């Protein structure tokens, strides 16, 4: 049975409960002092993120950079020097949710990535999450690097000879909602909308006879996922009149109600057809609330501009309407945001960059002057928010289902590649091998996994690097390929798994593993084959 409570949902639920108990108050921590330049918007994806340091709260982020790795050309067996046991654990599942890529400099092996502190942490909170250590690369280079040592070129020359492009940002759609066209379905009898797809599951809400719900998706085996008012959950399709049957029933039932009202000498009450479900639990207690990011409501909000007016420091975005709640992002002075909800309180619910949260109203300029300024300068000329937490750790994303940007579905082929790649973790590496479970090398793994989703690639990494659109590491999406080179020779390829991690056939001593994609590795470029061929 599928588990409906995802990590994102769990965080959302916990934050909702905390927010309901915490009163909003005025604190100076919503503005944090910085010792370096605030984050600014940049069209160059390879520019390093600027650093903002908080004097009272801190949230650290690691920025990854490319380093050393490898590719194999079957036929030449490299000499291997046994090394120390790596810190990576073969078989560990890579992160599969498409996410952001770290900033890198092509063809170089940088020093250890620097930590950045940006904005405030969780003032007054206990058990603050400590920053996880960056996963270390295996001590030995991938098999194939020895072949690269025989070459005398340079990565710089190799890169200059290629047409490598920086693609526009592609939103993952992980937290945004998609509007579905759904007709009203009418409840045949009084019924419960459930939190799970089982008859004895807890009720998310109750719907009276003749009330309506929108069927968002057909789950099979007679189950449907529905939305009625603020209640979301599961029901049996047989509990509803739908489609033309619903139209006929409403017409007939309305006629019957009118006839009864006339007979009883009073006005007919047809409000039953406008009734929606009554919640039995809060969204934070409803396991089905975020089961699918689908809704029958509007999801694209009108743009209402706001500009941060702090004196010199970034403005914190909070997870709830409480300055003691978690900091989910910060926006530099003069940065642009979009107001999604204004209920007249001290906080505004806003979107900036690719995140959402609550900010103090007193630090935001709005109105006709701001609208005229943004229209004159253009939205792209303003800095936006910098995320301080991953999307699945920000419950504020689901305060409403609206965004100023449309949902963009992830190419399903990418997920197929990631799902298949994950099943190979921990299996052996064999130089020149083509069996992803019994032994293959890096390019063999890539060729065979891509072949299983209908994409044909050459056999060796050097040739694979010439297929598809060559893109910068900052443009890579999960499922894309990453190529590594030394002395101008491509010797290794990996599948990008998102969140700065790979799945790759690393070498004889390590097998197929997941490790860091960019930091400490000589990335020359990445390729997008999936969107070009699908």
GUZARO-975977 format. One record per residue (C-alpha): x negated, y negated, z; residue in three letters. Coordinates in nm, 3 decimals, decimal comma. Example, Ala and Ser with C-alpha at 12.3 -4.5 7.8 and 13.67 -1.06 7.14 Angstrom:
REM residues 2
(site (-1,230; 0,450; 0,780); "ALA")
(site (-1,367; 0,106; 0,714); "SER")
END
This chain:
REM residues 534
(site (0,000; 0,000; 0,000); "UNK")
(site (-0,125; -0,342; -0,090); "UNK")
(site (-0,231; -0,571; 0,194); "UNK")
(site (-0,065; -0,908; 0,149); "UNK")
(site (-0,254; -1,108; 0,412); "UNK")
(site (-0,556; -1,241; 0,221); "UNK")
(site (-0,841; -1,431; 0,384); "UNK")
(site (-0,701; -1,756; 0,242); "UNK")
(site (-0,359; -1,676; 0,382); "UNK")
(site (-0,501; -1,590; 0,724); "UNK")
(site (-0,686; -1,921; 0,742); "UNK")
(site (-0,374; -2,103; 0,626); "UNK")
(site (-0,164; -1,938; 0,891); "UNK")
(site (-0,408; -2,010; 1,173); "UNK")
(site (-0,442; -2,373; 1,076); "UNK")
(site (-0,066; -2,419; 1,045); "UNK")
(site (-0,018; -2,294; 1,399); "UNK")
(site (-0,297; -2,513; 1,534); "UNK")
(site (-0,164; -2,819; 1,355); "UNK")
(site (0,183; -2,775; 1,495); "UNK")
(site (0,047; -2,795; 1,850); "UNK")
(site (-0,210; -3,072; 1,809); "UNK")
(site (-0,094; -3,437; 1,832); "UNK")
(site (-0,240; -3,685; 1,589); "UNK")
(site (-0,467; -3,944; 1,748); "UNK")
(site (-0,699; -4,222; 1,645); "UNK")
(site (-1,068; -4,142; 1,646); "UNK")
(site (-1,366; -4,310; 1,492); "UNK")
(site (-1,496; -3,972; 1,373); "UNK")
(site (-1,289; -3,999; 1,054); "UNK")
(site (-1,570; -4,218; 0,929); "UNK")
(site (-1,917; -4,072; 0,968); "UNK")
(site (-2,247; -4,252; 0,941); "UNK")
(site (-2,498; -4,130; 0,686); "UNK")
(site (-2,871; -4,154; 0,656); "UNK")
(site (-2,876; -4,105; 0,280); "UNK")
(site (-2,674; -4,196; -0,027); "UNK")
(site (-2,312; -4,082; -0,030); "UNK")
(site (-2,189; -3,832; -0,281); "UNK")
(site (-2,123; -3,984; -0,624); "UNK")
(site (-1,950; -3,849; -0,933); "UNK")
(site (-2,179; -3,750; -1,217); "UNK")
(site (-2,116; -3,618; -1,564); "UNK")
(site (-2,448; -3,436; -1,560); "UNK")
(site (-2,378; -3,097; -1,409); "UNK")
(site (-2,743; -3,033; -1,333); "UNK")
(site (-2,784; -3,338; -1,109); "UNK")
(site (-2,845; -3,250; -0,744); "UNK")
(site (-2,569; -3,320; -0,494); "UNK")
(site (-2,639; -3,625; -0,279); "UNK")
(site (-2,671; -3,584; 0,097); "UNK")
(site (-2,443; -3,731; 0,358); "UNK")
(site (-2,546; -3,679; 0,721); "UNK")
(site (-2,302; -3,714; 1,008); "UNK")
(site (-2,399; -3,873; 1,337); "UNK")
(site (-2,127; -3,700; 1,535); "UNK")
(site (-2,026; -3,387; 1,342); "UNK")
(site (-2,206; -3,178; 1,076); "UNK")
(site (-2,123; -2,928; 0,804); "UNK")
(site (-2,418; -2,772; 0,621); "UNK")
(site (-2,421; -2,648; 0,265); "UNK")
(site (-2,692; -2,467; 0,075); "UNK")
(site (-2,771; -2,576; -0,278); "UNK")
(site (-2,916; -2,299; -0,493); "UNK")
(site (-3,182; -2,330; -0,761); "UNK")
(site (-3,321; -2,082; -1,013); "UNK")
(site (-3,624; -1,873; -0,946); "UNK")
(site (-3,773; -1,540; -1,055); "UNK")
(site (-3,608; -1,225; -1,194); "UNK")
(site (-3,632; -0,990; -1,491); "UNK")
(site (-3,514; -0,812; -1,807); "UNK")
(site (-3,606; -0,485; -1,965); "UNK")
(site (-3,698; -0,391; -2,317); "UNK")
(site (-3,673; -0,011; -2,320); "UNK")
(site (-3,987; 0,160; -2,436); "UNK")
(site (-4,251; 0,015; -2,209); "UNK")
(site (-4,262; 0,149; -1,857); "UNK")
(site (-4,386; -0,111; -1,613); "UNK")
(site (-4,636; -0,039; -1,340); "UNK")
(site (-4,467; -0,079; -1,006); "UNK")
(site (-4,631; -0,162; -0,676); "UNK")
(site (-4,421; -0,034; -0,387); "UNK")
(site (-4,297; -0,320; -0,181); "UNK")
(site (-4,126; -0,382; 0,147); "UNK")
(site (-3,767; -0,286; 0,200); "UNK")
(site (-3,542; -0,559; 0,055); "UNK")
(site (-3,296; -0,748; 0,268); "UNK")
(site (-3,013; -0,694; 0,021); "UNK")
(site (-2,797; -0,390; 0,077); "UNK")
(site (-2,711; -0,197; -0,241); "UNK")
(site (-2,340; -0,135; -0,247); "UNK")
(site (-2,243; -0,465; -0,092); "UNK")
(site (-1,955; -0,607; -0,290); "UNK")
(site (-2,024; -0,932; -0,473); "UNK")
(site (-1,796; -1,230; -0,437); "UNK")
(site (-1,545; -1,197; -0,718); "UNK")
(site (-1,337; -1,511; -0,692); "UNK")
(site (-1,448; -1,759; -0,958); "UNK")
(site (-1,612; -2,049; -0,785); "UNK")
(site (-1,862; -2,324; -0,817); "UNK")
(site (-2,217; -2,280; -0,938); "UNK")
(site (-2,521; -2,427; -0,768); "UNK")
(site (-2,721; -2,704; -0,927); "UNK")
(site (-3,034; -2,576; -1,095); "UNK")
(site (-3,323; -2,691; -1,311); "UNK")
(site (-3,368; -2,474; -1,616); "UNK")
(site (-3,679; -2,259; -1,651); "UNK")
(site (-3,836; -2,346; -1,318); "UNK")
(site (-3,895; -2,161; -0,994); "UNK")
(site (-3,813; -2,416; -0,725); "UNK")
(site (-3,905; -2,422; -0,360); "UNK")
(site (-3,662; -2,290; -0,102); "UNK")
(site (-3,323; -2,460; -0,134); "UNK")
(site (-3,272; -2,750; 0,102); "UNK")
(site (-2,989; -2,767; 0,350); "UNK")
(site (-2,756; -3,063; 0,325); "UNK")
(site (-2,547; -3,202; 0,603); "UNK")
(site (-2,243; -3,384; 0,489); "UNK")
(site (-1,975; -3,530; 0,702); "UNK")
(site (-1,820; -3,427; 1,027); "UNK")
(site (-1,761; -3,080; 1,157); "UNK")
(site (-1,493; -2,978; 1,399); "UNK")
(site (-1,491; -3,232; 1,677); "UNK")
(site (-1,364; -3,081; 1,996); "UNK")
(site (-1,324; -2,735; 1,844); "UNK")
(site (-1,473; -2,418; 1,987); "UNK")
(site (-1,633; -2,127; 1,806); "UNK")
(site (-1,745; -2,340; 1,514); "UNK")
(site (-1,853; -2,119; 1,226); "UNK")
(site (-2,229; -2,110; 1,198); "UNK")
(site (-2,388; -2,144; 0,859); "UNK")
(site (-2,471; -1,805; 0,713); "UNK")
(site (-2,830; -1,744; 0,612); "UNK")
(site (-2,885; -1,735; 0,241); "UNK")
(site (-2,926; -1,380; 0,117); "UNK")
(site (-3,288; -1,311; 0,030); "UNK")
(site (-3,410; -1,170; -0,297); "UNK")
(site (-3,580; -0,830; -0,298); "UNK")
(site (-3,953; -0,873; -0,241); "UNK")
(site (-4,042; -0,715; -0,575); "UNK")
(site (-3,946; -0,868; -0,908); "UNK")
(site (-3,704; -0,679; -1,133); "UNK")
(site (-3,845; -0,408; -1,352); "UNK")
(site (-3,947; -0,568; -1,679); "UNK")
(site (-4,140; -0,861; -1,537); "UNK")
(site (-4,470; -0,686; -1,609); "UNK")
(site (-4,386; -0,691; -1,980); "UNK")
(site (-4,330; -1,067; -1,955); "UNK")
(site (-4,682; -1,109; -1,815); "UNK")
(site (-4,823; -0,998; -2,152); "UNK")
(site (-4,676; -1,305; -2,323); "UNK")
(site (-4,843; -1,645; -2,341); "UNK")
(site (-4,556; -1,880; -2,418); "UNK")
(site (-4,370; -2,104; -2,176); "UNK")
(site (-4,012; -2,119; -2,054); "UNK")
(site (-4,002; -2,489; -2,138); "UNK")
(site (-4,081; -2,417; -2,505); "UNK")
(site (-3,827; -2,135; -2,509); "UNK")
(site (-3,552; -2,355; -2,370); "UNK")
(site (-3,628; -2,647; -2,602); "UNK")
(site (-3,583; -2,419; -2,901); "UNK")
(site (-3,226; -2,330; -2,802); "UNK")
(site (-2,895; -2,513; -2,820); "UNK")
(site (-2,787; -2,498; -2,456); "UNK")
(site (-2,474; -2,692; -2,367); "UNK")
(site (-2,312; -2,813; -2,046); "UNK")
(site (-1,946; -2,712; -2,053); "UNK")
(site (-1,671; -2,921; -1,894); "UNK")
(site (-1,568; -2,806; -1,548); "UNK")
(site (-1,320; -2,521; -1,558); "UNK")
(site (-1,090; -2,507; -1,259); "UNK")
(site (-1,049; -2,159; -1,123); "UNK")
(site (-0,682; -2,200; -1,038); "UNK")
(site (-0,744; -2,010; -0,715); "UNK")
(site (-0,547; -2,251; -0,498); "UNK")
(site (-0,333; -2,431; -0,753); "UNK")
(site (0,018; -2,306; -0,822); "UNK")
(site (0,177; -2,222; -1,154); "UNK")
(site (0,534; -2,320; -1,228); "UNK")
(site (0,743; -2,038; -1,368); "UNK")
(site (1,067; -2,081; -1,555); "UNK")
(site (1,319; -1,893; -1,347); "UNK")
(site (1,697; -1,905; -1,339); "UNK")
(site (1,893; -1,900; -1,018); "UNK")
(site (1,989; -1,552; -0,905); "UNK")
(site (2,287; -1,519; -0,669); "UNK")
(site (2,292; -1,301; -0,358); "UNK")
(site (2,558; -1,028; -0,380); "UNK")
(site (2,587; -1,003; -0,001); "UNK")
(site (2,425; -1,148; 0,309); "UNK")
(site (2,065; -1,032; 0,290); "UNK")
(site (1,714; -1,066; 0,427); "UNK")
(site (1,407; -1,176; 0,233); "UNK")
(site (1,120; -0,962; 0,363); "UNK")
(site (0,755; -1,027; 0,440); "UNK")
(site (0,645; -0,697; 0,283); "UNK")
(site (0,763; -0,458; 0,014); "UNK")
(site (0,919; -0,208; 0,250); "UNK")
(site (1,270; -0,171; 0,381); "UNK")
(site (1,177; -0,202; 0,748); "UNK")
(site (0,954; -0,509; 0,705); "UNK")
(site (1,008; -0,821; 0,912); "UNK")
(site (1,240; -1,083; 0,768); "UNK")
(site (1,088; -1,401; 0,627); "UNK")
(site (1,438; -1,548; 0,607); "UNK")
(site (1,805; -1,478; 0,554); "UNK")
(site (2,022; -1,564; 0,255); "UNK")
(site (2,400; -1,580; 0,271); "UNK")
(site (2,628; -1,426; 0,011); "UNK")
(site (2,653; -1,651; -0,297); "UNK")
(site (2,334; -1,833; -0,199); "UNK")
(site (2,060; -1,849; -0,460); "UNK")
(site (1,696; -1,760; -0,502); "UNK")
(site (1,447; -1,776; -0,786); "UNK")
(site (1,290; -1,447; -0,891); "UNK")
(site (0,922; -1,533; -0,941); "UNK")
(site (0,799; -1,189; -1,045); "UNK")
(site (0,917; -0,832; -1,094); "UNK")
(site (0,703; -0,612; -0,867); "UNK")
(site (0,824; -0,277; -0,999); "UNK")
(site (1,006; 0,004; -0,815); "UNK")
(site (1,308; -0,224; -0,784); "UNK")
(site (1,126; -0,495; -0,583); "UNK")
(site (1,107; -0,863; -0,678); "UNK")
(site (0,912; -1,153; -0,531); "UNK")
(site (1,148; -1,445; -0,469); "UNK")
(site (1,159; -1,805; -0,353); "UNK")
(site (1,461; -1,965; -0,189); "UNK")
(site (1,413; -2,306; -0,035); "UNK")
(site (1,103; -2,280; 0,184); "UNK")
(site (1,133; -1,901; 0,216); "UNK")
(site (0,913; -1,674; 0,002); "UNK")
(site (0,908; -1,297; 0,013); "UNK")
(site (1,037; -0,967; -0,121); "UNK")
(site (1,382; -0,829; -0,196); "UNK")
(site (1,542; -0,563; -0,413); "UNK")
(site (1,653; -0,676; -0,757); "UNK")
(site (1,981; -0,491; -0,699); "UNK")
(site (2,068; -0,746; -0,426); "UNK")
(site (2,112; -1,025; -0,684); "UNK")
(site (2,330; -1,122; -0,975); "UNK")
(site (2,084; -1,242; -1,239); "UNK")
(site (2,089; -1,384; -1,591); "UNK")
(site (2,421; -1,372; -1,774); "UNK")
(site (2,568; -1,158; -1,499); "UNK")
(site (2,501; -1,441; -1,252); "UNK")
(site (2,669; -1,694; -1,482); "UNK")
(site (2,979; -1,477; -1,522); "UNK")
(site (2,998; -1,403; -1,152); "UNK")
(site (2,968; -1,768; -1,054); "UNK")
(site (3,242; -1,865; -1,297); "UNK")
(site (3,474; -1,591; -1,172); "UNK")
(site (3,395; -1,651; -0,803); "UNK")
(site (3,441; -2,027; -0,841); "UNK")
(site (3,780; -1,971; -1,001); "UNK")
(site (3,879; -1,737; -0,716); "UNK")
(site (3,771; -1,989; -0,450); "UNK")
(site (3,960; -2,270; -0,622); "UNK")
(site (4,277; -2,059; -0,647); "UNK")
(site (4,256; -1,971; -0,278); "UNK")
(site (4,203; -2,336; -0,186); "UNK")
(site (4,507; -2,443; -0,389); "UNK")
(site (4,716; -2,177; -0,223); "UNK")
(site (4,602; -2,298; 0,119); "UNK")
(site (4,651; -2,664; 0,025); "UNK")
(site (4,293; -2,779; 0,078); "UNK")
(site (3,997; -2,875; -0,137); "UNK")
(site (3,780; -2,594; -0,271); "UNK")
(site (3,436; -2,562; -0,110); "UNK")
(site (3,182; -2,445; -0,367); "UNK")
(site (2,879; -2,545; -0,160); "UNK")
(site (2,798; -2,175; -0,105); "UNK")
(site (2,639; -2,169; -0,450); "UNK")
(site (2,394; -2,439; -0,340); "UNK")
(site (2,281; -2,261; -0,026); "UNK")
(site (1,922; -2,146; 0,010); "UNK")
(site (1,763; -1,908; 0,256); "UNK")
(site (1,711; -2,002; 0,621); "UNK")
(site (1,361; -1,929; 0,746); "UNK")
(site (1,327; -1,663; 1,015); "UNK")
(site (0,956; -1,731; 1,067); "UNK")
(site (0,724; -2,018; 0,987); "UNK")
(site (0,509; -2,004; 0,672); "UNK")
(site (0,211; -1,928; 0,896); "UNK")
(site (0,383; -1,610; 1,017); "UNK")
(site (0,506; -1,501; 0,675); "UNK")
(site (0,266; -1,248; 0,523); "UNK")
(site (0,425; -1,295; 0,180); "UNK")
(site (0,405; -1,674; 0,167); "UNK")
(site (0,089; -1,688; -0,048); "UNK")
(site (0,130; -1,347; -0,210); "UNK")
(site (0,136; -1,507; -0,555); "UNK")
(site (0,061; -1,866; -0,652); "UNK")
(site (0,387; -1,900; -0,842); "UNK")
(site (0,676; -2,134; -0,773); "UNK")
(site (0,994; -2,257; -0,940); "UNK")
(site (0,925; -2,610; -0,821); "UNK")
(site (0,720; -2,885; -0,976); "UNK")
(site (0,345; -2,843; -0,936); "UNK")
(site (0,195; -3,141; -1,121); "UNK")
(site (0,222; -3,464; -0,923); "UNK")
(site (0,228; -3,818; -1,057); "UNK")
(site (-0,100; -4,000; -1,002); "UNK")
(site (-0,088; -4,248; -0,714); "UNK")
(site (-0,435; -4,396; -0,678); "UNK")
(site (-0,620; -4,477; -0,359); "UNK")
(site (-0,976; -4,603; -0,307); "UNK")
(site (-1,182; -4,544; 0,009); "UNK")
(site (-1,252; -4,876; 0,182); "UNK")
(site (-1,489; -4,773; 0,460); "UNK")
(site (-1,783; -5,006; 0,521); "UNK")
(site (-2,072; -4,777; 0,431); "UNK")
(site (-1,990; -4,424; 0,533); "UNK")
(site (-1,794; -4,135; 0,378); "UNK")
(site (-1,435; -4,076; 0,484); "UNK")
(site (-1,356; -3,731; 0,620); "UNK")
(site (-1,078; -3,517; 0,474); "UNK")
(site (-0,912; -3,310; 0,747); "UNK")
(site (-0,731; -2,978; 0,740); "UNK")
(site (-0,434; -3,124; 0,929); "UNK")
(site (-0,305; -3,456; 1,058); "UNK")
(site (-0,546; -3,454; 1,348); "UNK")
(site (-0,898; -3,598; 1,357); "UNK")
(site (-1,004; -3,301; 1,568); "UNK")
(site (-0,907; -3,059; 1,294); "UNK")
(site (-1,162; -2,907; 1,059); "UNK")
(site (-1,339; -3,132; 0,809); "UNK")
(site (-1,275; -2,990; 0,463); "UNK")
(site (-1,440; -3,261; 0,253); "UNK")
(site (-1,567; -3,617; 0,248); "UNK")
(site (-1,522; -3,904; 0,009); "UNK")
(site (-1,788; -4,180; -0,019); "UNK")
(site (-1,711; -4,549; 0,008); "UNK")
(site (-1,538; -4,662; -0,311); "UNK")
(site (-1,444; -4,303; -0,399); "UNK")
(site (-1,118; -4,221; -0,574); "UNK")
(site (-0,837; -4,010; -0,437); "UNK")
(site (-0,479; -3,932; -0,535); "UNK")
(site (-0,198; -3,960; -0,281); "UNK")
(site (0,023; -3,651; -0,295); "UNK")
(site (0,239; -3,723; 0,010); "UNK")
(site (0,304; -4,032; 0,220); "UNK")
(site (0,544; -3,970; 0,508); "UNK")
(site (0,476; -4,305; 0,673); "UNK")
(site (0,245; -4,163; 0,942); "UNK")
(site (-0,117; -4,260; 1,009); "UNK")
(site (-0,232; -3,990; 0,766); "UNK")
(site (-0,200; -3,952; 0,390); "UNK")
(site (-0,208; -3,615; 0,217); "UNK")
(site (-0,447; -3,651; -0,075); "UNK")
(site (-0,639; -3,475; -0,350); "UNK")
(site (-0,988; -3,570; -0,461); "UNK")
(site (-1,236; -3,376; -0,669); "UNK")
(site (-1,119; -3,017; -0,650); "UNK")
(site (-0,983; -3,011; -0,296); "UNK")
(site (-0,699; -3,145; -0,080); "UNK")
(site (-0,669; -3,268; 0,276); "UNK")
(site (-0,552; -3,543; 0,512); "UNK")
(site (-0,719; -3,885; 0,548); "UNK")
(site (-0,655; -4,185; 0,770); "UNK")
(site (-0,432; -4,440; 0,599); "UNK")
(site (-0,622; -4,738; 0,741); "UNK")
(site (-0,930; -4,656; 0,531); "UNK")
(site (-0,748; -4,641; 0,195); "UNK")
(site (-0,675; -4,926; -0,047); "UNK")
(site (-0,364; -4,883; -0,261); "UNK")
(site (-0,125; -5,092; -0,464); "UNK")
(site (-0,112; -5,280; -0,794); "UNK")
(site (-0,467; -5,417; -0,762); "UNK")
(site (-0,606; -5,067; -0,719); "UNK")
(site (-0,400; -4,934; -1,010); "UNK")
(site (-0,527; -5,212; -1,235); "UNK")
(site (-0,887; -5,154; -1,124); "UNK")
(site (-0,877; -4,779; -1,192); "UNK")
(site (-0,709; -4,826; -1,527); "UNK")
(site (-0,976; -5,078; -1,626); "UNK")
(site (-1,279; -4,881; -1,509); "UNK")
(site (-1,146; -4,532; -1,580); "UNK")
(site (-1,103; -4,247; -1,330); "UNK")
(site (-1,430; -4,082; -1,434); "UNK")
(site (-1,632; -4,383; -1,316); "UNK")
(site (-1,545; -4,317; -0,949); "UNK")
(site (-1,702; -4,079; -0,703); "UNK")
(site (-1,481; -3,799; -0,573); "UNK")
(site (-1,467; -3,577; -0,267); "UNK")
(site (-1,740; -3,332; -0,184); "UNK")
(site (-1,613; -2,999; -0,050); "UNK")
(site (-1,737; -2,897; 0,292); "UNK")
(site (-1,565; -2,558; 0,308); "UNK")
(site (-1,469; -2,290; 0,059); "UNK")
(site (-1,114; -2,293; -0,076); "UNK")
(site (-1,015; -1,987; 0,127); "UNK")
(site (-1,109; -2,172; 0,445); "UNK")
(site (-0,894; -2,481; 0,377); "UNK")
(site (-0,531; -2,438; 0,478); "UNK")
(site (-0,454; -2,795; 0,370); "UNK")
(site (-0,454; -2,677; 0,009); "UNK")
(site (-0,109; -2,524; 0,072); "UNK")
(site (0,059; -2,810; 0,259); "UNK")
(site (0,236; -2,866; -0,071); "UNK")
(site (0,207; -2,674; -0,397); "UNK")
(site (0,140; -2,990; -0,598); "UNK")
(site (-0,179; -3,112; -0,763); "UNK")
(site (-0,264; -3,386; -1,011); "UNK")
(site (-0,419; -3,112; -1,228); "UNK")
(site (-0,247; -2,820; -1,392); "UNK")
(site (-0,308; -2,461; -1,294); "UNK")
(site (-0,559; -2,288; -1,521); "UNK")
(site (-0,543; -1,911; -1,523); "UNK")
(site (-0,869; -1,719; -1,516); "UNK")
(site (-0,934; -1,511; -1,828); "UNK")
(site (-0,825; -1,160; -1,721); "UNK")
(site (-1,123; -1,010; -1,905); "UNK")
(site (-1,353; -1,177; -1,653); "UNK")
(site (-1,179; -1,004; -1,364); "UNK")
(site (-1,195; -0,672; -1,547); "UNK")
(site (-1,571; -0,714; -1,585); "UNK")
(site (-1,614; -0,803; -1,217); "UNK")
(site (-1,396; -0,515; -1,098); "UNK")
(site (-1,592; -0,267; -1,308); "UNK")
(site (-1,929; -0,416; -1,211); "UNK")
(site (-1,844; -0,379; -0,842); "UNK")
(site (-1,795; -0,004; -0,883); "UNK")
(site (-2,157; 0,032; -0,999); "UNK")
(site (-2,316; -0,118; -0,687); "UNK")
(site (-2,557; 0,121; -0,518); "UNK")
(site (-2,599; 0,344; -0,822); "UNK")
(site (-2,950; 0,419; -0,957); "UNK")
(site (-3,168; 0,223; -1,197); "UNK")
(site (-3,321; 0,414; -1,488); "UNK")
(site (-3,543; 0,238; -1,742); "UNK")
(site (-3,377; 0,267; -2,084); "UNK")
(site (-3,069; 0,435; -1,932); "UNK")
(site (-2,711; 0,373; -2,046); "UNK")
(site (-2,506; 0,550; -1,777); "UNK")
(site (-2,375; 0,289; -1,534); "UNK")
(site (-2,322; 0,547; -1,259); "UNK")
(site (-2,607; 0,794; -1,314); "UNK")
(site (-2,878; 0,557; -1,431); "UNK")
(site (-2,921; 0,247; -1,645); "UNK")
(site (-3,139; -0,060; -1,674); "UNK")
(site (-3,026; -0,422; -1,663); "UNK")
(site (-2,932; -0,464; -2,027); "UNK")
(site (-2,782; -0,115; -2,040); "UNK")
(site (-2,553; -0,206; -1,750); "UNK")
(site (-2,443; -0,525; -1,921); "UNK")
(site (-2,391; -0,358; -2,260); "UNK")
(site (-2,185; -0,070; -2,117); "UNK")
(site (-1,965; -0,284; -1,889); "UNK")
(site (-1,891; -0,532; -2,166); "UNK")
(site (-1,819; -0,243; -2,406); "UNK")
(site (-1,550; -0,112; -2,171); "UNK")
(site (-1,359; -0,440; -2,205); "UNK")
(site (-1,397; -0,440; -2,581); "UNK")
(site (-1,702; -0,664; -2,625); "UNK")
(site (-1,996; -0,532; -2,827); "UNK")
(site (-2,346; -0,650; -2,730); "UNK")
(site (-2,697; -0,561; -2,847); "UNK")
(site (-2,898; -0,316; -2,636); "UNK")
(site (-3,181; -0,529; -2,495); "UNK")
(site (-3,167; -0,849; -2,291); "UNK")
(site (-3,370; -1,059; -2,535); "UNK")
(site (-3,112; -0,988; -2,808); "UNK")
(site (-2,814; -1,021; -2,573); "UNK")
(site (-2,931; -1,373; -2,487); "UNK")
(site (-2,855; -1,483; -2,844); "UNK")
(site (-2,489; -1,374; -2,840); "UNK")
(site (-2,215; -1,617; -2,742); "UNK")
(site (-2,242; -1,979; -2,633); "UNK")
(site (-2,561; -2,067; -2,446); "UNK")
(site (-2,470; -2,268; -2,138); "UNK")
(site (-2,640; -2,422; -1,837); "UNK")
(site (-2,625; -2,232; -1,506); "UNK")
(site (-2,398; -2,505; -1,370); "UNK")
(site (-2,143; -2,413; -1,638); "UNK")
(site (-2,147; -2,039; -1,563); "UNK")
(site (-1,825; -1,868; -1,464); "UNK")
(site (-1,788; -1,523; -1,310); "UNK")
(site (-1,838; -1,260; -1,579); "UNK")
(site (-2,088; -1,470; -1,775); "UNK")
(site (-2,443; -1,346; -1,824); "UNK")
(site (-2,758; -1,494; -1,669); "UNK")
(site (-3,096; -1,456; -1,840); "UNK")
(site (-3,436; -1,483; -1,675); "UNK")
(site (-3,770; -1,546; -1,842); "UNK")
(site (-4,142; -1,582; -1,777); "UNK")
(site (-4,405; -1,706; -2,018); "UNK")
(site (-4,127; -1,779; -2,267); "UNK")
(site (-4,012; -1,416; -2,271); "UNK")
(site (-3,663; -1,305; -2,159); "UNK")
(site (-3,711; -0,995; -1,947); "UNK")
(site (-3,394; -0,958; -1,737); "UNK")
(site (-3,018; -1,008; -1,748); "UNK")
(site (-2,754; -1,013; -1,473); "UNK")
(site (-2,376; -1,049; -1,455); "UNK")
(site (-2,268; -1,361; -1,268); "UNK")
(site (-2,022; -1,265; -0,992); "UNK")
(site (-1,941; -1,617; -0,869); "UNK")
(site (-2,037; -1,799; -0,550); "UNK")
(site (-2,405; -1,790; -0,650); "UNK")
(site (-2,428; -1,408; -0,659); "UNK")
(site (-2,491; -1,143; -0,925); "UNK")
(site (-2,432; -0,781; -1,005); "UNK")
(site (-2,743; -0,643; -1,176); "UNK")
(site (-2,952; -0,333; -1,233); "UNK")
(site (-3,255; -0,473; -1,052); "UNK")
(site (-3,519; -0,202; -1,060); "UNK")
(site (-3,625; 0,150; -0,969); "UNK")
(site (-3,673; 0,069; -0,600); "UNK")
(site (-3,339; -0,111; -0,564); "UNK")
(site (-3,088; 0,030; -0,809); "UNK")
(site (-2,780; -0,174; -0,894); "UNK")
(site (-2,721; -0,446; -0,638); "UNK")
(site (-2,570; -0,787; -0,571); "UNK")
(site (-2,811; -1,067; -0,485); "UNK")
(site (-2,860; -1,440; -0,528); "UNK")
(site (-2,819; -1,555; -0,887); "UNK")
(site (-3,021; -1,877; -0,910); "UNK")
(site (-3,227; -1,963; -0,603); "UNK")
(site (-3,591; -1,862; -0,640); "UNK")
(site (-3,541; -1,721; -0,990); "UNK")
(site (-3,658; -1,845; -1,334); "UNK")
(site (-3,323; -1,884; -1,510); "UNK")
(site (-3,360; -1,987; -1,873); "UNK")
(site (-2,989; -2,005; -1,963); "UNK")
(site (-2,654; -1,832; -1,928); "UNK")
(site (-2,415; -1,718; -2,201); "UNK")
(site (-2,038; -1,731; -2,231); "UNK")
(site (-1,938; -1,443; -2,456); "UNK")
(site (-1,597; -1,378; -2,303); "UNK")
(site (-1,410; -1,695; -2,398); "UNK")
(site (-1,568; -1,703; -2,743); "UNK")
(site (-1,451; -1,353; -2,831); "UNK")
(site (-1,121; -1,340; -2,637); "UNK")
END
